[in-house]
Amino acid sequence: MQLAFDLDLPAEAAPTVKRARAPNPIVGRRRAEQLSLPGLPPAPIASLFLAIGPDACASAEIDQRIVPAIKGAIASKIGIVPGECRHISMVGFGKFDHVAPAQVDKLDALLRELKAPAFSAIFDRLMTFGPSGAVVMTGVDCVGPLRDFHDRVCDALQLPRHCRNFTPHMTVARAPRIMPELEIPPVSWQVREFQLIHSLRKPYRHVIKARWPLAA
């Protein structure tokens, strides 16, 4: 679920998405308009979210084994998500054109108290997810540790239960055709940290604003 986290953002960096309503004080309700100047294009808007990503070995395995499986199943042109942008989104905060250090510090004050051990992320399914044509890796019985970690993050952020919808998945490609669900040999890695990511466009890239290591 995409949330608008109250990071005391100035008006020019305010979310352009509807804010989630909740009694919790850290989930904001106010909405501000995106500012623009006459004659100039709008400021770039980019998603801000907490995420974990595959390590280098898992990402190489995706390139060598999973991407060819997608191409074989769809048999049409697909867009591959670059390795450095592959991620499992945990909590989304909205879309912003700027994130100030003070805002990151406010989030860090909550998340640095999170005491969570490193764990294994495992995916064993490929499927099309949602109307956007995203081809994702997911799982059925193997994603319990990801859900458990998501609960820990939500507890640290004091998010209410109705704001905690989470389906563990990682987008690998985008395709114009729906791909039938496929079982794949498991892709796994040890999750040792999570990150605050600002996902920018033109060019598409991820800027890591903060990192939080997990206990060994």
ZIVENDA-V198070 format. One record per run of one state. SS is the DSSP state (helix for helix, strand for strand, loop for the rest). FROM is the first residue (numbers start at 1). LEN is the number of residues. If there is no record, write none. Layout:
# ZIVENDA-V198070
ss = {SS/SS}
from = {FROM/FROM}
len = {LEN/LEN}
This chain:
# ZIVENDA-V198070
ss = {loop/strand/loop/strand/loop/helix/loop/strand/loop/strand/loop/helix/loop/strand/loop/helix/loop/strand/loop/helix/loop/strand/loop/strand/loop/strand/loop/helix/loop/helix/loop/strand/loop/strand/loop/strand/loop/strand/loop/strand/loop}
from = {1/2/3/5/6/11/14/27/28/46/53/56/75/78/81/83/86/88/97/101/112/117/118/119/130/134/139/144/157/161/164/170/176/182/192/193/201/205/214/215/216}
len = {1/1/2/1/5/3/13/1/18/7/3/19/3/3/2/3/2/9/4/11/5/1/1/11/4/5/5/13/4/3/6/6/6/10/1/8/4/9/1/1/1}
